């Protein structure tokens, strides 16, 4: 009789796995809470203490650290001396180990734990068992991810699956490495510093091999966390496989949408080369889309679009007139799917979970699962804590009106929108907006004045009258020339971080032109 040892902190799917194994004639060995769960589910279980002939000790700290367990896992079935030694000691082989470790990372993530509580969640027996099983993976199945349960059962039914066995063994060592790294990080720094630990380990698994990178002569792949999050959690409904550049643009689209997670109406973000070329909010999705597209319909060709509401038939019909690379939404109506799926090249994706949970997913983009963002440079990595997106519709109490004229209620709403909209624009960034829509964007320039001129020119090319609009700048104006240019174009209100040594000169310029200006005290660079 084959034997499986099941001992998991994450009980997802464990009853189904045990049932499937039991139906195939396997004996189930288990411990503590897992054994209780299985028995409550009607599964006959042999306690590990019956196998070891030794009771669990020290509140379960010692239960699987015994030769009866590890000899059963490590025995070489094709080695006569190994099998003889196993029999002489009255032990039997263990053919499958399904273990996931104590939730250490989840425990310390709460931030309100003592050292003793944290150390209680350092698993000893679990890593030892799965390391042993991974070492013996040619003869022992080892599973640390509940998502692999069905694959293993299918492989057991089909016979030998050496490639899957190697894949599962590799996953074990990645799993243990990430687990140990989180413990080391906790012990080498305070909780406040855990986002930037003394030693940074990155343990990711390959999700997809991509056709090529930014250009056809570059190889590329997409890597993600064991538990899908962010882009890896999106589900594709239609279209070709995502490319390297598609994924970059989708990341930019979700980042642009994040400040509008909790807006009561609809929000549409149109992204080209990772930065917005159109962004708008409105009562309906179709109107928000038309407003967003109007700001730069030329650049929107071949774009990635993120929206915060279900795509309906009316919006789908409008979108079908544009070549769109990727469209991500909480959901699509049946009518919208019928319209959009007629376009072979568009990639349609939805957020994980229900449409009702879309706001949480949107708001968390860039912030979870870890409180840091990492990017590569030649010779190493740069790491930083993520930038919290501004929230559209809420006025930060730290904002300060610095001009003689105060903004009107309408201007303040436009300033709030512009500040949220500029969050994802590449620096140097200038954005002109009015009535919940972007009129023009200048981005990625070496000079802030050049960005201002581009934003005005873009608005003019789109047929917008900038008179009475508002302007957002992601960093302070180093000279008054940016304010002079904005006033000449017809801008009436400006929002910027402030903090220049020439702030007084800039404020005086705004007063001379009758502008109102708000300092946020926060820079929004995105290099």
CORVENCOR-V680712 format. One record per pair of residues at least 6 apart in sequence whose ideal C-beta (glycine too) atoms are under 6 Angstrom apart, sorted by the first residue. I is the first residue (numbers start at 1). GAP is how many residues later the second one is. D is the distance in whole Angstrom. If there is no record, write none. Layout:
i->I gap->GAP d->D
i->I gap->GAP d->D
This chain:
i->1 gap->26 d->5
i->2 gap->24 d->5
i->2 gap->93 d->5
i->3 gap->24 d->5
i->3 gap->26 d->6
i->3 gap->91 d->5
i->3 gap->92 d->6
i->4 gap->17 d->5
i->4 gap->22 d->5
i->4 gap->24 d->6
i->4 gap->92 d->4
i->5 gap->24 d->5
i->5 gap->89 d->5
i->5 gap->92 d->5
i->6 gap->24 d->5
i->6 gap->28 d->6
i->6 gap->92 d->5
i->7 gap->24 d->5
i->7 gap->27 d->5
i->7 gap->92 d->5
i->8 gap->6 d->5
i->8 gap->26 d->5
i->8 gap->92 d->5
i->9 gap->91 d->6
i->9 gap->93 d->6
i->9 gap->94 d->6
i->10 gap->90 d->5
i->11 gap->26 d->6
i->12 gap->134 d->4
i->13 gap->133 d->4
i->13 gap->136 d->5
i->15 gap->26 d->4
i->17 gap->132 d->4
i->18 gap->10 d->5
i->18 gap->20 d->5
i->18 gap->25 d->5
i->20 gap->133 d->5
i->22 gap->21 d->6
i->28 gap->17 d->5
i->29 gap->17 d->5
i->29 gap->19 d->6
i->30 gap->8 d->6
i->30 gap->15 d->5
i->31 gap->17 d->5
i->31 gap->32 d->5
i->32 gap->28 d->6
i->35 gap->10 d->5
i->35 gap->12 d->6
i->38 gap->7 d->5
i->39 gap->6 d->6
i->48 gap->15 d->6
i->48 gap->16 d->6
i->49 gap->6 d->5
i->49 gap->7 d->6
i->51 gap->17 d->5
i->52 gap->14 d->4
i->52 gap->16 d->5
i->56 gap->7 d->4
i->64 gap->61 d->4
i->64 gap->65 d->6
i->65 gap->60 d->5
i->68 gap->23 d->5
i->70 gap->62 d->6
i->71 gap->15 d->6
i->71 gap->20 d->5
i->72 gap->19 d->6
i->72 gap->20 d->6
i->72 gap->21 d->5
i->72 gap->22 d->4
i->73 gap->21 d->5
i->73 gap->59 d->4
i->73 gap->60 d->5
i->73 gap->63 d->6
i->73 gap->67 d->6
i->74 gap->58 d->5
i->74 gap->62 d->6
i->75 gap->7 d->5
i->75 gap->11 d->5
i->75 gap->18 d->6
i->76 gap->6 d->5
i->77 gap->62 d->5
i->96 gap->45 d->4
i->97 gap->32 d->6
i->97 gap->36 d->4
i->97 gap->45 d->5
i->98 gap->45 d->4
i->99 gap->27 d->5
i->99 gap->30 d->5
i->99 gap->31 d->5
i->100 gap->44 d->5
i->101 gap->22 d->4
i->101 gap->25 d->5
i->101 gap->78 d->6
i->102 gap->19 d->5
i->102 gap->21 d->4
i->104 gap->17 d->4
i->105 gap->77 d->5
i->107 gap->6 d->6
i->107 gap->14 d->5
i->108 gap->10 d->5
i->108 gap->78 d->6
i->111 gap->80 d->6
i->122 gap->61 d->6
i->127 gap->49 d->5
i->130 gap->12 d->6
i->130 gap->14 d->6
i->130 gap->42 d->5
i->133 gap->7 d->5
i->133 gap->9 d->4
i->134 gap->8 d->5
i->134 gap->35 d->4
i->134 gap->38 d->4
i->137 gap->28 d->5
i->137 gap->32 d->4
i->141 gap->11 d->6
i->142 gap->26 d->5
i->142 gap->30 d->6
i->143 gap->9 d->6
i->144 gap->28 d->6
i->144 gap->31 d->5
i->155 gap->6 d->4
i->155 gap->9 d->5
i->174 gap->29 d->5
i->177 gap->26 d->5
i->178 gap->25 d->4
i->181 gap->20 d->4
i->185 gap->9 d->6
i->185 gap->12 d->4
i->188 gap->10 d->4
i->189 gap->8 d->5
i->189 gap->9 d->6
i->195 gap->176 d->4
i->195 gap->177 d->5
i->195 gap->190 d->5
i->196 gap->187 d->6
i->204 gap->19 d->4
i->204 gap->20 d->6
i->206 gap->15 d->5
i->206 gap->17 d->5
i->207 gap->15 d->5
i->207 gap->17 d->5
i->207 gap->25 d->5
i->208 gap->14 d->4
i->209 gap->12 d->5
i->210 gap->10 d->4
i->210 gap->11 d->6
i->210 gap->34 d->5
i->212 gap->6 d->6
i->212 gap->8 d->6
i->213 gap->7 d->4
i->213 gap->31 d->5
i->214 gap->30 d->6
i->220 gap->24 d->4
i->224 gap->8 d->4
i->229 gap->140 d->5
i->231 gap->16 d->6
i->231 gap->19 d->6
i->233 gap->119 d->4
i->234 gap->115 d->5
i->235 gap->115 d->5
i->236 gap->113 d->5
i->237 gap->111 d->5
i->238 gap->103 d->5
i->238 gap->110 d->4
i->239 gap->107 d->5
i->239 gap->108 d->4
i->239 gap->109 d->6
i->246 gap->79 d->6
i->246 gap->80 d->5
i->248 gap->26 d->5
i->249 gap->22 d->5
i->249 gap->25 d->6
i->249 gap->55 d->4
i->250 gap->54 d->5
i->250 gap->76 d->6
i->252 gap->19 d->5
i->252 gap->22 d->4
i->253 gap->16 d->5
i->253 gap->18 d->4
i->253 gap->51 d->5
i->253 gap->53 d->4
i->254 gap->52 d->6
i->254 gap->111 d->4
i->255 gap->111 d->6
i->255 gap->169 d->5
i->256 gap->13 d->4
i->256 gap->20 d->5
i->256 gap->168 d->4
i->257 gap->12 d->5
i->257 gap->49 d->4
i->257 gap->105 d->5
i->258 gap->104 d->6
i->258 gap->107 d->5
i->258 gap->131 d->4
i->259 gap->130 d->4
i->259 gap->131 d->5
i->259 gap->133 d->5
i->259 gap->161 d->4
i->259 gap->164 d->5
i->260 gap->7 d->4
i->260 gap->132 d->5
i->261 gap->98 d->5
i->261 gap->101 d->4
i->261 gap->102 d->4
i->262 gap->97 d->6
i->263 gap->18 d->6
i->263 gap->129 d->5
i->265 gap->16 d->6
i->265 gap->17 d->6
i->265 gap->18 d->5
i->266 gap->16 d->6
i->266 gap->18 d->6
i->266 gap->19 d->4
i->266 gap->22 d->4
i->266 gap->43 d->5
i->267 gap->14 d->5
i->267 gap->41 d->5
i->268 gap->12 d->6
i->268 gap->20 d->4
i->268 gap->21 d->5
i->268 gap->24 d->4
i->268 gap->39 d->5
i->269 gap->7 d->6
i->269 gap->10 d->5
i->269 gap->37 d->5
i->270 gap->7 d->6
i->270 gap->8 d->4
i->270 gap->22 d->5
i->270 gap->30 d->5
i->270 gap->33 d->5
i->270 gap->35 d->5
i->271 gap->32 d->6
i->271 gap->33 d->5
i->272 gap->27 d->5
i->272 gap->31 d->5
i->275 gap->150 d->5
i->275 gap->151 d->5
i->275 gap->168 d->5
i->276 gap->148 d->6
i->276 gap->149 d->6
i->277 gap->19 d->4
i->277 gap->22 d->4
i->277 gap->23 d->6
i->278 gap->14 d->4
i->278 gap->15 d->6
i->278 gap->17 d->4
i->278 gap->18 d->5
i->278 gap->22 d->6
i->279 gap->13 d->6
i->279 gap->142 d->5
i->279 gap->159 d->5
i->280 gap->8 d->5
i->280 gap->11 d->4
i->280 gap->12 d->4
i->280 gap->156 d->6
i->280 gap->157 d->4
i->281 gap->7 d->6
i->281 gap->155 d->4
i->282 gap->6 d->4
i->285 gap->24 d->5
i->285 gap->30 d->5
i->286 gap->28 d->5
i->286 gap->29 d->4
i->286 gap->32 d->6
i->289 gap->26 d->6
i->289 gap->29 d->6
i->291 gap->146 d->4
i->293 gap->7 d->6
i->295 gap->143 d->5
i->295 gap->144 d->6
i->295 gap->167 d->6
i->301 gap->22 d->5
i->302 gap->21 d->6
i->302 gap->23 d->5
i->304 gap->21 d->6
i->304 gap->22 d->4
i->305 gap->19 d->6
i->305 gap->22 d->5
i->306 gap->22 d->5
i->307 gap->22 d->5
i->310 gap->20 d->6
i->310 gap->21 d->4
i->310 gap->45 d->6
i->311 gap->18 d->5
i->311 gap->21 d->5
i->311 gap->25 d->5
i->312 gap->21 d->5
i->312 gap->24 d->6
i->313 gap->22 d->4
i->313 gap->23 d->6
i->316 gap->20 d->4
i->316 gap->23 d->4
i->316 gap->24 d->5
i->317 gap->22 d->6
i->320 gap->19 d->6
i->324 gap->22 d->5
i->326 gap->21 d->5
i->327 gap->21 d->6
i->328 gap->21 d->4
i->330 gap->21 d->5
i->330 gap->25 d->4
i->330 gap->28 d->4
i->331 gap->19 d->6
i->331 gap->24 d->5
i->351 gap->7 d->5
i->351 gap->10 d->5
i->366 gap->20 d->5
i->367 gap->19 d->5
i->371 gap->14 d->6
i->372 gap->11 d->5
i->372 gap->13 d->6
i->373 gap->11 d->6
i->373 gap->13 d->5
i->374 gap->7 d->5
i->374 gap->9 d->5
i->375 gap->7 d->5
i->389 gap->34 d->5
i->390 gap->29 d->5
i->390 gap->30 d->5
i->390 gap->33 d->6
i->392 gap->24 d->6
i->392 gap->25 d->6
i->392 gap->28 d->4
i->398 gap->123 d->5
i->399 gap->119 d->5
i->399 gap->121 d->5
i->400 gap->119 d->5
i->401 gap->117 d->6
i->402 gap->105 d->5
i->402 gap->115 d->5
i->402 gap->117 d->5
i->403 gap->107 d->5
i->403 gap->108 d->6
i->403 gap->113 d->5
i->403 gap->114 d->5
i->404 gap->107 d->5
i->405 gap->111 d->5
i->407 gap->86 d->5
i->407 gap->109 d->4
i->411 gap->82 d->4
i->414 gap->19 d->6
i->414 gap->20 d->6
i->414 gap->56 d->4
i->415 gap->55 d->5
i->415 gap->78 d->6
i->415 gap->80 d->4
i->415 gap->103 d->6
i->417 gap->16 d->6
i->417 gap->19 d->6
i->418 gap->13 d->6
i->418 gap->15 d->4
i->418 gap->52 d->5
i->418 gap->54 d->4
i->419 gap->53 d->5
i->419 gap->76 d->5
i->421 gap->10 d->6
i->421 gap->17 d->6
i->422 gap->7 d->5
i->422 gap->9 d->4
i->422 gap->50 d->4
i->422 gap->52 d->5
i->423 gap->101 d->6
i->425 gap->18 d->5
i->426 gap->17 d->5
i->426 gap->18 d->4
i->426 gap->100 d->6
i->427 gap->47 d->5
i->427 gap->98 d->5
i->427 gap->99 d->6
i->428 gap->17 d->5
i->428 gap->20 d->5
i->428 gap->23 d->5
i->429 gap->14 d->5
i->429 gap->45 d->4
i->430 gap->12 d->4
i->430 gap->21 d->4
i->430 gap->22 d->5
i->430 gap->25 d->5
i->430 gap->43 d->6
i->431 gap->10 d->5
i->431 gap->41 d->5
i->432 gap->7 d->5
i->432 gap->8 d->5
i->432 gap->23 d->5
i->432 gap->27 d->6
i->432 gap->37 d->5
i->432 gap->39 d->5
i->433 gap->37 d->6
i->434 gap->35 d->4
i->439 gap->20 d->4
i->439 gap->25 d->4
i->439 gap->30 d->6
i->440 gap->15 d->4
i->440 gap->18 d->4
i->440 gap->19 d->3
i->441 gap->14 d->6
i->442 gap->9 d->3
i->442 gap->10 d->6
i->442 gap->12 d->3
i->442 gap->13 d->4
i->445 gap->6 d->4
i->448 gap->34 d->6
i->449 gap->32 d->6
i->449 gap->33 d->6
i->452 gap->30 d->5
i->452 gap->33 d->5
i->456 gap->33 d->5
i->459 gap->7 d->5
i->466 gap->23 d->5
i->466 gap->24 d->4
i->467 gap->23 d->4
i->468 gap->24 d->5
i->469 gap->22 d->5
i->470 gap->23 d->4
i->471 gap->15 d->5
i->471 gap->20 d->5
i->471 gap->23 d->5
i->472 gap->23 d->5
i->473 gap->23 d->4
i->474 gap->50 d->4
i->475 gap->22 d->6
i->475 gap->48 d->5
i->476 gap->20 d->6
i->476 gap->21 d->5
i->476 gap->22 d->6
i->476 gap->23 d->5
i->476 gap->24 d->4
i->477 gap->29 d->5
i->478 gap->22 d->6
i->480 gap->25 d->5
i->480 gap->26 d->5
i->480 gap->29 d->4
i->483 gap->23 d->6
i->483 gap->26 d->4
i->483 gap->27 d->5
i->484 gap->25 d->6
i->487 gap->26 d->4
i->487 gap->28 d->6
i->493 gap->23 d->5
i->494 gap->21 d->6
i->494 gap->23 d->5
i->495 gap->23 d->5
i->497 gap->23 d->5
i->497 gap->25 d->6
i->497 gap->26 d->5
i->498 gap->21 d->3
i->510 gap->7 d->4
